[in-house]
Amino acid sequence: MTRIAYFNGTFVPETQVMIPYRDRSFNRGDGCFDMTRTFDGRIFRIEEHVERLYRSLRYLRIDIGLEPKEVVAISEEVVQRNEALRAAAGDWWVAQRVSRGVDAIGDEGWAHTGPQLIVDCTPLPLKARAAQFRDGIDVVIPSVRRIPPPMLSPRAKTHNYLNLILADKLICRTMVVMVAWGLMNHVSPMRAARWMALSLLAATQIGGCGRCTGRQVRLTSFKVHTSLSTLTVSSVHSRLTISRHDSKRRTRWPSGTLKASNSTSR
């Protein structure tokens, strides 16, 4: 049995939700979404999440031709139509996804070229994430930065997730490279992973690429975990205080390591 989704005015099996390849969200990331979950089949704060969706729509200047209460009702009906499947799924992610629509040339004969609205539900990955709830999660701070808020507001939940994707790819690649480097140079995997975590953390806190960019940085008390080691930044605070007093001087760090300052000023 296939889950049911809402697609541009109709409820259809989700396998029948098809977006034209000229859709602006597919071609340019020109769209937004919002998402919540259910608890025992009841949608959590659906009105607040739809209100946030409409803030994103106003920011992007997309008019879907529906009132917020209509989107709330559609979301509730999607959940109701999939209730028979919830016992196996546990609970749902419930998403409202909007595209500006098809960037039509004019001679293709698309049936629908205006804004596209999809409301769907997806099983929560509770079983897959059970170990994370029990044991916690690994955290690494990458050097990839988010787009600055003056350029693109982070308050709008857009379809552009490239910052997060590139950060994830960087972490995976760096982890493999550093551990392989450690094995080739007879350095323990734990020490290699710690150097990787320190380098990424420092590069992110200071401004990227292992260079000091003009402001004093103190690494405060929190933990950075990798799959191979645990780094408690507070425990090495005094030797990781990085200062730059000369506005024209740049400090470079050796590849794979963190150059520590003797400064202990607080």
Buried (B, 14 or more C-beta within 10 A) or exposed (E): EEBBBBBBEEEBEBEEBEBBEBBBBBEEBBBBBBBBBBEEEEBEEBEEBBBBBBBBBEBBEBEBEBEBEEBBBBBBBBBEBBEEBBEEBEBBBBBBBBBBBBBBEEEEEBEEBBBBBBBBBBBBEEEEEEEEEEEEEBEBBBBBEEEEEEEBEEEBBBBBEEBEEEBBEBBEEBBEEBBEBBEEEEBEBBEBBBBBBBBBBBBBBBBEEBBBEEEBBBBEEEEBBBEBBEBEBEEBBBEBBBBBEEEEEEBEBEEBEBEBBEBEEE
